[in-house]
Amino acid sequence: MAHAEGPGRVLLEREEDVLSDFAGILTGTFCEGELEALRGEWD
């Protein structure tokens, strides 16, 4: 959201923190070492 705070000044405000809503949501989804193995395929 943006608000005019006076001549030449605009204040921007974040409505919600989307990242915090999803951070850690997949914890425990993969077995230990599985993600490292998949990332190794990218090289």
N, CA, C and O of each residue as an XYZ file, in Angstrom:
172
protein
N       0.849     -1.157      0.000
C       0.000      0.000      0.000
C       0.905      1.234      0.000
O       1.976      1.211      0.606
N       0.503      2.268     -0.646
C       1.271      3.511     -0.720
C       0.434      4.661     -0.158
O      -0.764      4.772     -0.417
N       1.105      5.509      0.618
C       0.440      6.688      1.193
C       1.273      7.920      0.891
O       2.501      7.878      0.974
N       0.613      9.019      0.541
C       1.308     10.297      0.391
C       1.561     10.841      1.793
O       0.630     10.982      2.587
N       2.821     11.148      2.096
C       3.202     11.650      3.412
C       3.591     13.121      3.356
O       4.170     13.650      4.305
N       3.284     13.766      2.274
C       3.637     15.165      2.123
C       4.259     15.382      0.761
O       4.408     14.431     -0.006
N       4.626     16.613      0.440
C       5.209     16.914     -0.859
C       6.503     16.126     -1.100
O       7.469     16.251     -0.346
N       6.504     15.331     -2.141
C       7.691     14.579     -2.522
C       7.985     13.374     -1.645
O       9.074     12.807     -1.731
N       7.050     12.973     -0.813
C       7.293     11.837      0.085
C       6.143     10.832     -0.035
O       4.971     11.179      0.115
N       6.515      9.572     -0.311
C       5.544      8.491     -0.406
C       5.998      7.379      0.532
O       7.164      6.986      0.515
N       5.093      6.881      1.336
C       5.376      5.794      2.267
C       4.788      4.504      1.716
O       3.595      4.431      1.424
N       5.646      3.472      1.573
C       5.199      2.167      1.093
C       5.094      1.219      2.275
O       6.023      1.118      3.076
N       3.966      0.522      2.390
C       3.758     -0.439      3.460
C       3.430     -1.802      2.871
O       2.623     -1.917      1.948
N       4.062     -2.822      3.412
C       3.775     -4.193      2.985
C       2.471     -4.625      3.639
O       2.287     -4.449      4.843
N       1.573     -5.188      2.849
C       0.272     -5.626      3.366
C       0.408     -6.883      4.213
O      -0.173     -6.980      5.294
N       1.183     -7.849      3.712
C       1.403     -9.075      4.462
C       2.759     -9.648      4.085
O       3.263     -9.375      2.995
N       3.338    -10.413      4.942
C       4.630    -11.030      4.677
C       4.394    -12.434      4.136
O       4.254    -13.384      4.906
N       4.351    -12.566      2.826
C       4.049    -13.837      2.171
C       5.102    -14.891      2.500
O       4.766    -16.062      2.677
N       6.351    -14.498      2.582
C       7.418    -15.452      2.848
C       7.220    -16.144      4.194
O       7.433    -17.352      4.298
N       6.822    -15.413      5.212
C       6.639    -16.027      6.529
C       5.485    -17.028      6.530
O       5.471    -17.958      7.336
N       4.523    -16.840      5.633
C       3.405    -17.790      5.536
C       3.867    -19.154      5.047
O       3.266    -20.167      5.402
N       4.924    -19.201      4.237
C       5.362    -20.443      3.619
C       6.698    -20.965      4.147
O       7.073    -22.098      3.844
N       7.415    -20.174      4.919
C       8.721    -20.593      5.428
C       8.568    -21.822      6.315
O       7.796    -21.817      7.274
N       9.313    -22.874      5.985
C       9.294    -24.086      6.777
C       8.145    -25.033      6.521
O       8.033    -26.061      7.190
N       7.285    -24.710      5.565
C       6.095    -25.519      5.326
C       6.435    -26.937      4.834
O       5.647    -27.863      5.028
N       7.590    -27.104      4.207
C       7.961    -28.423      3.691
C       8.947    -29.165      4.593
O       9.529    -30.172      4.190
N       9.128    -28.663      5.810
C      10.028    -29.333      6.754
C       9.544    -30.762      6.973
O       8.372    -30.996      7.268
N      10.459    -31.709      6.825
C      10.113    -33.113      7.024
C       9.568    -33.806      5.796
O       9.258    -34.996      5.854
N       9.441    -33.097      4.682
C       8.910    -33.681      3.460
C       9.917    -34.621      2.806
O       9.540    -35.659      2.262
N      11.189    -34.259      2.860
C      12.239    -35.051      2.227
C      13.035    -35.810      3.285
O      13.204    -35.334      4.408
N      13.519    -36.991      2.917
C      14.386    -37.770      3.808
C      15.751    -37.102      3.890
O      16.124    -36.319      3.016
N      16.494    -37.420      4.950
C      17.814    -36.838      5.141
C      18.716    -37.161      3.949
O      18.833    -38.321      3.552
N      19.348    -36.144      3.384
C      20.258    -36.312      2.253
C      19.582    -36.297      0.896
O      20.265    -36.204     -0.124
N      18.278    -36.385      0.855
C      17.560    -36.438     -0.426
C      17.690    -35.133     -1.209
O      17.925    -35.166     -2.417
N      17.544    -34.004     -0.555
C      17.665    -32.719     -1.256
C      19.082    -32.492     -1.769
O      19.274    -31.989     -2.876
N      20.070    -32.863     -0.962
C      21.464    -32.713     -1.389
C      21.719    -33.546     -2.636
O      22.424    -33.099     -3.540
N      21.162    -34.740     -2.700
C      21.333    -35.608     -3.876
C      20.689    -34.982     -5.110
O      21.259    -35.012     -6.200
N      19.506    -34.418     -4.931
C      18.829    -33.778     -6.062
C      19.606    -32.551     -6.545
O      19.755    -32.328     -7.746
N      20.094    -31.769     -5.596
C      20.882    -30.581     -5.966
C      22.166    -30.980     -6.672
O      22.638    -30.256     -7.549
N      22.740    -32.121     -6.302
C      23.946    -32.613     -6.954
C      23.729    -32.933     -8.420
O      24.672    -32.884     -9.210
N      22.500    -33.261     -8.795
C      22.186    -33.547    -10.200
C      22.256    -32.296    -11.068
O      22.392    -32.402    -12.287
N      22.168    -31.118    -10.466
C      22.177    -29.873    -11.231
C      23.554    -29.546    -11.771
O      23.671    -28.803    -12.746
N      24.594    -30.080    -11.163
C      25.963    -29.738    -11.581
C      26.379    -30.454    -12.836
O      27.500    -30.269    -13.309
